[in-house]
Amino acid sequence: MKNVKFGTTFMLLCSLVLILFLAACNSDKGANEPTPTSDTTNNNKDGDQGQGQSNSNDKKLTLKWFVNGSNNSSLPPKDKDFVRKTIEEKFNVDLQIEHMQLGADFTTKLNLMMAGRDVPDMFMSDGAASNNYIKDGLTLDMTGLVTPEKMPNYFKYWVKEDELERYQVQNKFMRAPVPFPKQQYVSYYVRKDWIDNLKAKGVDVDIPTNYDEMIEVMKAFTFNDPDNNGKDDTKGFTTFGNGTLPYVYWPEYLKNGLYGLGLVDDQLVDGYSDLKVGQVLDDIRKVIDMKVVDEDWYLQKSGEELNKAAQGKAGIFWGSARFAGLDNDPNSVQFKTKEILKSAGKTEDAEKVDWQPFHPFADTGVATEALPGAPFMFGKDAPAENVERTLQILDWMASEEGFLLVRYGQEGVHYKRDGNTITLDADAYKRDVVDQGDFLNIYQFFAAADEPQVFGLEVVRPTETDRDRAILEKLRTYKYLPSIGTNVAPPEGYNLADFRNQLYSVLSKILFEEQDASNWPTYREELMDKYGGRAVFEAYAEQMSKAHGRTITFRDK
């Protein structure tokens, strides 16, 4: 991206060119939008509309957003949606917000919107799709828009300017990351109550501390009736494959030193195409052949494996949510498992449920350090005033006031505040949020990081038990591997999806159709040459070298 910091004159010139360009682009729709005003001297308090935003919101605008939001959540009737009510009254807008969980279905729907010239004013995307939209000229240049002057809260609390710069692709400033969490909660979870049941029967198992112990627990959960129901109906491990590939959530990747895109001794390592992937596939096949894995794993979509775990069909799952094992969070597997047992009349069993975190590689690295994730973008034909008003709202959502509303609800209703201490009211939250479609999950697209400490706040969650706090403390002890340090993009004109789709097809073929991975080196060489994989990763390494100020190479052997 061009340097985000420009001289005042140049910024004004860019803004004028941008406005004229947008007006021209919209002329075929008969939409000659008036030029928005920008008052960089307004003195609103931090956390209101943004210190660099205009208060000239006399004209009511209709804003269309398409954002990442849980498929299990839904927006309530307008009179019960206090976030929408606040936004619409505060910024004089009619907010039309659609949501869907990021993934293939999200991308398909967004592509259809674009093909039908029904592009939202603001939308989110995953990394690969956003790169394609930029490459195809479908997005708006954010130069002079996403700036510390216009979005002071966004830059003060969540995203540094150098992070924003390293996030750009195609040497263009057309995407920006939503505020992303720095603290991660990646872990496997195991049914400790099942372990206790097995111990009572003389089976020598415990919460795993390494890979071999994890395999032994999988076997015990599969063949020793851990739920004591007298049926052969449990498996050791469940995960999801989206009908695409074995994802890095299989522990066999870390067992072989791989996890997504990583940086090892100044070498870029791709966890899905490295030579070591052959050994990973052989190791996964061995585990599958033990019959200890949920047979539906490959076709399961993300989230379905959590349902399997809650239903008592498997005793180990991988999760990344802070709340995954907490007692009273209605979204946790712990809570859902208890509720399912209670509804089946098994109250005594429900009280014993105990999903505990563990990780066989807790001391060596469970995942890579956090990088900016999904971006927000604007359609290239979005009216300039809609863009400006959206930026005002997003920056307010990044402020303390907005963060508190979309994360915890309304002060005096869903939480009480005493100085910097926020005490949550779980009953009110369940009544007004969870039971109304759990709708704050949708608005949290811009407050995904549940990290109130950035505002100097401490949140007291009365529903969190001593057990919960012990779990969270354990998760914070896990080691994380170095990230690649910057967001990368394939060379101009290269379709990364072609390479990745072919790669994933090969991995699945080896796993399900071949006896072993002995052909992997041959397949890999074709992927690197015919499908351009080597050129992609060498381009990544070059981008990383510039970002790090030292030479990074691609590990090709």
C-alpha positions in Angstrom: 0.0 0.0 0.0 1.0 3.6 -0.5 2.1 5.2 2.8 -1.1 5.9 4.8 0.3 9.2 5.9 0.0 11.9 3.2 0.5 15.5 3.3 -2.6 17.6 3.8 -2.7 19.0 0.2 -2.3 15.6 -1.3 -5.0 14.1 0.9 -7.4 16.8 -0.2 -6.6 16.2 -3.9 -7.1 12.4 -3.5 -10.4 13.0 -1.7 -11.6 15.3 -4.6 -10.6 12.8 -7.2 -12.2 10.0 -5.3 -15.5 11.9 -4.9 -15.6 12.7 -8.6 -14.8 9.1 -9.5 -17.6 7.8 -7.3 -20.1 10.3 -8.7 -19.2 9.2 -12.3 -19.4 5.5 -11.3 -22.9 6.0 -9.9 -24.2 8.1 -12.8 -25.7 5.1 -14.6 -27.9 4.5 -11.5 -29.1 8.1 -11.4 -27.3 8.5 -8.1 -25.6 11.9 -8.0 -24.8 11.9 -4.3 -23.9 15.2 -2.7 -20.3 15.6 -1.5 -19.9 14.7 2.2 -18.3 17.2 4.4 -15.4 16.4 6.7 -14.8 18.5 9.7 -11.4 17.4 11.2 -11.7 20.1 13.9 -14.8 18.8 15.7 -14.3 18.3 19.4 -16.6 15.4 20.2 -15.3 13.3 23.0 -13.4 10.1 22.2 -15.8 7.2 21.8 -18.6 9.3 20.3 -18.6 9.7 16.5 -14.9 9.8 16.2 -12.7 12.9 16.6 -12.1 13.2 12.9 -15.7 12.8 11.8 -18.3 15.3 10.6 -21.5 16.0 12.6 -23.3 17.0 9.4 -25.5 13.9 9.4 -28.7 15.8 8.6 -29.5 13.7 5.6 -30.8 10.2 6.5 -28.9 7.5 4.6 -29.7 3.9 3.9 -26.6 1.7 4.5 -26.3 -1.8 3.3 -23.7 -4.1 5.0 -22.9 -7.7 4.6 -20.8 -9.0 7.5 -19.4 -12.1 9.1 -21.8 -13.4 11.7 -22.7 -16.8 13.2 -25.2 -18.8 11.2 -26.8 -19.7 14.5 -27.6 -16.0 15.2 -30.4 -13.9 13.9 -31.5 -10.3 14.2 -34.5 -9.7 16.4 -37.5 -7.4 15.6 -36.4 -3.8 15.3 -38.0 -2.8 18.7 -35.8 -5.4 20.5 -32.5 -4.6 18.6 -31.0 -2.0 20.9 -27.8 -1.8 18.9 -29.5 -1.0 15.6 -31.7 1.5 17.4 -28.6 3.2 18.8 -26.8 3.3 15.6 -29.8 4.5 13.6 -30.6 7.3 16.0 -27.0 8.3 16.6 -25.9 8.5 13.0 -29.3 9.1 11.2 -29.3 6.0 9.1 -31.5 3.2 8.1 -29.2 0.2 8.6 -29.8 -2.9 6.5 -27.4 -5.5 7.7 -27.1 -9.1 6.4 -24.8 -11.7 7.9 -23.4 -15.1 7.3 -20.5 -17.1 8.6 -17.4 -16.6 6.5 -16.8 -19.5 4.3 -17.7 -20.9 0.8 -21.4 -20.0 1.2 -20.5 -16.4 2.2 -18.3 -16.0 -0.8 -20.8 -17.5 -3.2 -23.5 -15.1 -2.0 -21.2 -12.1 -2.1 -20.2 -13.1 -5.7 -23.9 -13.2 -6.7 -24.4 -9.8 -5.2 -21.6 -8.4 -7.2 -22.7 -10.1 -10.4 -26.1 -8.6 -9.9 -24.8 -5.1 -9.2 -26.2 -5.3 -5.7 -23.0 -4.8 -4.0 -23.3 -3.7 -0.3 -21.8 -0.4 0.7 -19.6 -2.2 3.2 -18.8 -5.9 3.2 -16.4 -8.4 4.7 -14.5 -11.2 3.1 -11.9 -13.8 3.7 -8.3 -13.1 2.7 -8.2 -15.0 -0.6 -11.6 -13.7 -1.8 -10.7 -10.1 -0.9 -7.5 -10.3 -2.9 -9.6 -11.4 -5.9 -12.1 -8.6 -5.5 -9.2 -6.1 -5.4 -7.5 -7.7 -8.4 -10.8 -7.5 -10.4 -11.3 -3.8 -9.6 -14.5 -4.3 -7.6 -13.5 -2.4 -4.4 -12.9 1.2 -3.4 -9.5 2.7 -2.7 -9.4 3.5 1.0 -6.7 6.2 0.7 -7.8 9.2 2.7 -10.7 7.3 4.2 -9.3 4.8 6.7 -6.9 7.2 8.5 -6.1 8.1 12.1 -7.9 11.4 11.6 -11.2 9.8 10.5 -11.0 6.6 12.6 -9.1 7.6 15.8 -10.5 4.8 18.0 -9.8 2.1 15.4 -6.1 3.2 15.3 -5.7 4.1 19.0 -7.0 0.8 20.4 -7.0 -1.9 17.8 -4.9 -1.6 14.6 -1.5 0.0 14.3 -0.6 1.8 11.1 2.3 -0.5 10.3 -0.1 -3.5 10.7 -2.5 -1.8 8.3 0.3 -1.2 5.8 1.5 -4.8 5.9 -2.1 -6.0 5.4 -2.4 -4.6 1.9 -2.3 -6.7 -1.3 -1.7 -5.9 -4.9 0.1 -2.7 -3.8 -3.3 -1.2 -3.3 -5.0 0.2 -0.2 -8.5 -1.4 -0.7 -9.0 -3.5 2.4 -8.6 -3.0 6.2 -8.7 -5.6 9.0 -11.5 -5.6 11.5 -10.2 -5.3 15.0 -8.7 -8.6 15.8 -7.9 -10.4 19.1 -4.3 -10.6 20.2 -5.0 -13.2 22.9 -5.9 -16.6 21.5 -7.6 -19.6 23.1 -6.6 -22.5 20.8 -6.9 -25.8 22.6 -8.2 -29.4 22.4 -10.9 -30.3 25.0 -11.4 -33.7 26.6 -14.3 -35.2 28.6 -12.7 -35.6 32.0 -15.8 -37.1 33.4 -15.4 -39.9 30.8 -11.8 -40.3 32.0 -13.1 -40.6 35.5 -15.6 -43.2 34.4 -12.9 -45.2 32.8 -10.6 -45.0 35.8 -13.3 -46.4 37.9 -13.4 -49.4 35.6 -9.6 -49.8 35.9 -8.6 -48.2 32.6 -5.3 -46.4 33.0 -5.9 -43.0 31.3 -5.7 -39.4 32.2 -5.9 -35.9 30.6 -3.3 -36.2 27.8 -0.1 -34.2 28.1 1.5 -35.4 24.8 0.5 -36.9 21.5 0.9 -40.6 22.4 -1.3 -40.1 25.5 -3.9 -38.3 23.3 -4.1 -41.4 21.0 -4.5 -43.7 24.0 -7.4 -41.7 25.3 -9.0 -41.7 21.9 -8.8 -45.5 21.9 -10.2 -45.7 25.4 -13.1 -43.4 24.5 -13.9 -45.6 21.5 -13.7 -49.1 22.9 -14.3 -48.9 26.7 -17.8 -47.4 26.9 -16.8 -44.1 28.6 -20.4 -42.9 29.1 -21.4 -46.2 30.7 -24.5 -46.6 28.6 -23.7 -50.1 27.5 -23.5 -49.1 23.8 -20.7 -48.9 21.3 -21.6 -45.4 20.3 -18.7 -43.1 21.2 -15.5 -42.0 19.3 -12.3 -40.6 20.6 -12.0 -37.5 18.3 -14.2 -35.4 16.1 -13.4 -32.6 13.7 -14.6 -31.1 10.4 -13.3 -31.2 6.8 -16.0 -29.2 4.9 -15.7 -31.9 2.3 -12.4 -30.3 1.4 -9.3 -31.6 3.3 -7.9 -32.6 6.7 -7.4 -29.2 8.3 -4.5 -28.3 10.6 -6.8 -29.0 13.5 -5.6 -32.6 13.3 -2.7 -32.9 15.8 -0.6 -34.8 13.3 0.4 -31.5 11.7 2.0 -30.1 14.8 3.5 -33.5 15.5 5.4 -33.0 12.2 6.2 -29.3 12.9 3.6 -27.8 10.6 0.7 -25.4 11.1 -0.6 -23.2 8.3 1.8 -20.6 7.0 4.7 -20.3 9.4 8.1 -18.8 9.8 10.9 -21.2 10.8 14.5 -20.1 10.9 13.8 -17.3 8.4 12.1 -19.8 6.1 8.5 -19.6 5.0 6.8 -22.9 5.6 3.4 -23.8 4.1 1.7 -26.3 6.3 -0.4 -27.8 3.5 2.2 -28.2 0.8 5.5 -28.8 2.6 7.3 -32.0 1.9 6.5 -33.1 5.4 2.8 -33.2 4.6 3.3 -36.7 3.3 4.2 -37.9 6.8 1.2 -35.9 8.2 -1.2 -37.8 5.9 0.3 -41.1 6.8 -0.1 -40.3 10.5 -3.7 -39.2 10.0 -4.4 -42.4 8.1 -3.1 -44.5 10.9 -5.4 -42.8 13.4 -8.4 -43.2 11.1 -7.6 -46.8 10.6 -7.7 -47.2 14.4 -11.5 -46.5 14.1 -11.2 -43.9 16.9 -12.3 -40.9 14.7 -15.9 -39.7 14.0 -16.6 -41.3 10.6 -18.5 -38.1 9.4 -15.5 -35.8 10.0 -14.6 -35.2 6.3 -18.1 -34.0 5.2 -18.9 -32.1 8.4 -19.0 -28.3 8.2 -17.4 -26.1 10.8 -19.6 -26.2 13.9 -21.1 -29.6 13.3 -18.2 -31.3 15.1 -19.0 -29.2 18.2 -22.6 -30.5 18.1 -21.2 -34.1 17.9 -19.1 -33.4 21.0 -22.1 -31.9 22.9 -24.3 -34.8 22.0 -21.8 -37.2 23.6 -20.7 -38.8 20.4 -17.0 -38.0 20.8 -14.7 -37.2 23.7 -12.1 -34.8 22.2 -12.6 -31.8 19.9 -10.5 -28.8 18.9 -11.7 -25.3 19.7 -10.5 -21.7 19.5 -13.3 -19.8 21.4 -12.6 -18.4 24.8 -15.9 -19.8 26.1 -15.6 -23.4 24.6 -15.3 -25.1 28.0 -17.0 -22.6 30.3 -19.8 -23.7 32.6 -22.5 -21.1 32.0 -21.9 -19.7 28.6 -24.9 -20.8 26.4 -22.6 -21.1 23.4 -20.1 -23.4 25.1 -19.8 -27.1 24.4 -19.8 -27.6 28.2 -23.1 -25.8 28.6 -24.7 -27.5 25.6 -23.6 -31.0 26.7 -25.2 -30.5 30.1 -28.4 -29.2 28.6 -28.7 -32.2 26.2 -28.3 -34.6 29.1 -30.8 -32.8 31.3 -33.4 -32.8 28.5 -32.8 -36.6 28.3 -33.6 -36.9 32.0 -29.9 -37.6 32.9 -29.5 -34.9 35.5 -26.9 -36.8 37.5 -24.7 -37.3 34.4 -25.2 -33.6 33.4 -23.8 -32.5 36.7 -20.6 -34.5 36.1 -19.9 -33.1 32.7 -16.4 -31.7 32.6 -14.8 -30.6 29.3 -11.2 -29.8 30.2 -8.6 -28.1 27.9 -5.3 -29.8 27.0 -2.8 -29.6 24.2 -0.1 -32.2 23.4 2.1 -29.3 22.1 1.3 -26.7 24.8 5.0 -26.2 25.5 6.2 -26.1 22.0 3.5 -24.2 20.1 -0.2 -24.7 19.5 -0.8 -22.3 16.6 0.8 -19.2 15.1 0.6 -15.8 16.7 -2.3 -13.5 15.8 -2.3 -11.6 12.5 -5.1 -9.4 11.2 -7.9 -11.6 9.9 -10.9 -10.9 7.8 -11.0 -7.4 6.2 -13.8 -4.9 5.6 -14.1 -3.3 2.2 -16.3 -0.9 0.2 -17.8 -1.5 -3.1 -16.2 0.7 -5.8 -19.6 2.3 -6.6 -20.6 2.9 -3.0 -21.8 6.5 -2.6 -19.1 8.6 -0.9 -21.5 9.8 1.8 -22.5 6.2 2.6 -18.8 5.4 3.0 -18.2 8.3 5.2 -21.2 7.5 7.4 -20.1 3.9 7.6 -16.7 4.9 8.7 -18.2 7.0 11.5 -20.2 4.0 12.7 -17.3 1.6 12.5 -15.0 3.9 14.5 -17.7 4.3 17.1 -18.0 0.5 17.4 -14.2 0.5 17.9 -14.6 3.0 20.8 -15.2 2.2 24.4 -18.9 3.2 24.2 -19.5 1.1 21.0 -17.4 -1.8 22.2 -19.3 -2.1 25.5 -22.7 -2.0 23.8 -22.0 -4.6 21.1 -20.0 -6.9 23.5 -22.0 -6.7 26.7 -25.2 -4.8 26.1 -26.7 -1.7 27.7 -25.3 -0.2 30.9 -27.7 -0.4 33.8 -29.6 -3.3 32.0 -27.1 -5.9 31.0 -24.2 -4.7 33.1 -23.3 -2.3 35.9 -20.3 -0.1 35.8 -18.3 1.1 38.9 -15.3 3.1 37.7 -13.4 0.7 35.4 -15.1 -2.4 36.6 -17.9 -3.8 34.5 -20.1 -6.4 36.2 -22.3 -8.4 33.8 -25.9 -9.5 34.4 -26.2 -12.9 32.8 -29.9 -13.3 33.3 -30.7 -10.0 31.6 -28.2 -10.8 28.8 -29.9 -14.1 28.2 -33.4 -12.6 28.2 -32.6 -9.7 25.9 -29.8 -11.0 23.7 -29.4 -14.8 23.7 -33.2 -15.5 23.6 -33.6 -12.9 20.9 -31.4 -14.7 18.4 -28.1 -14.2 20.2 -27.9 -11.2 17.9 -24.9 -9.4 19.4 -22.8 -12.1 17.8 -23.7 -10.4 14.5 -22.7 -6.9 15.6 -19.5 -8.2 17.1 -18.0 -8.5 13.6 -16.2 -5.2 14.6 -15.7 -6.2 18.2 -14.5 -9.8 17.8 -11.8 -9.3 20.3 -13.3 -9.7 23.8 -10.4 -7.7 25.2 -11.8 -4.9 27.4 -8.3 -4.4 28.9 -7.4 -2.2 25.9 -9.7 0.4 27.5 -8.3 -0.2 30.9 -11.5 -2.1 31.9 -11.9 -5.2 34.0 -15.0 -7.3 33.4 -16.5 -9.3 36.2 -18.6 -12.3 34.9 -20.6 -13.6 37.9 -21.5 -16.7 36.0 -17.8 -17.7 35.6 -16.9 -20.3 38.1 -13.6 -21.0 39.8 -13.4 -23.9 37.3 -13.8 -21.5 34.4 -11.1 -19.2 35.7 -8.7 -22.1 36.0 -9.4 -23.1 32.4 -8.8 -19.6 31.1 -5.6 -19.3 33.1 -4.4 -22.6 31.7 -5.1 -21.5 28.1 -3.0 -18.4 28.6 0.0 -20.6 29.4 0.1 -22.1 25.9 3.0 -21.2 23.7 2.4 -19.8 20.2 4.6 -20.1 17.1 6.0 -17.0 15.3 3.6 -15.7 12.6 4.8 -14.7 9.2 4.6 -11.1 10.4 2.7 -9.7 7.5 -0.3 -10.4 5.2 0.8 -11.7 1.8 -0.7 -11.9 -1.6 0.0 -14.0 -4.7 1.6 -12.4 -7.8 -0.5 -10.1 -10.0 -2.8 -12.2 -12.2 -2.4 -15.4 -10.3 -5.4 -17.3 -9.2 -4.5 -18.8 -5.8 -7.8 -20.7 -5.6 -6.7 -22.9 -8.6 -3.6 -23.9 -6.8 -5.2 -24.5 -3.4 -8.2 -26.4 -4.8 -5.9 -28.7 -6.7 -3.7 -29.1 -3.6 -6.6 -30.0 -1.4 -7.9 -32.5 -4.0 -4.5 -34.2 -4.0 -4.3 -34.4 -0.2 -7.8 -36.0 -0.1 -6.8 -38.4 -2.9 -3.7 -39.5 -1.0 -5.6 -39.9 2.2 -8.6 -41.8 0.9 -7.5 -43.5 -2.3 -3.9 -44.4 -1.8 -2.2 -46.8 0.6 0.4 -44.3 1.7 1.9 -40.9 0.8 4.8 -42.2 -1.2 3.6 -40.3 -4.3 3.4 -37.0 -2.5 6.8 -35.7 -3.6 5.8 -36.3 -7.3 2.4 -34.7 -6.9 3.9 -31.8 -5.0 6.4 -31.1 -7.8 3.6 -30.9 -10.3 1.7 -28.5 -7.9 4.8 -26.3 -7.5 5.5 -26.2 -11.3 2.3 -26.7 -13.3 0.0 -24.9 -10.8 2.6 -22.2 -9.8 2.9 -23.0 -6.1 6.6 -22.3 -6.0 6.1 -18.9 -7.6 3.4 -18.0 -5.1 5.5 -18.9 -2.0 8.6 -17.2 -3.4 6.5 -14.1 -3.9 5.3 -14.4 -0.3 8.9 -14.8 0.9 9.9 -11.6 -1.0 7.0 -9.7 0.6 7.9 -11.0 4.0 11.6 -10.0 3.5 10.5 -6.4 2.8 8.3 -6.4 5.9 10.9 -7.9 8.2 13.9 -6.1 6.7 15.9 -9.3 6.3 16.0 -12.2 3.8 13.2 -14.7 4.1 13.3 -17.8 1.8 10.7 -20.4 0.9 11.4 -23.9 2.3 11.1 -26.0 -0.8 12.9 -29.2 0.3 
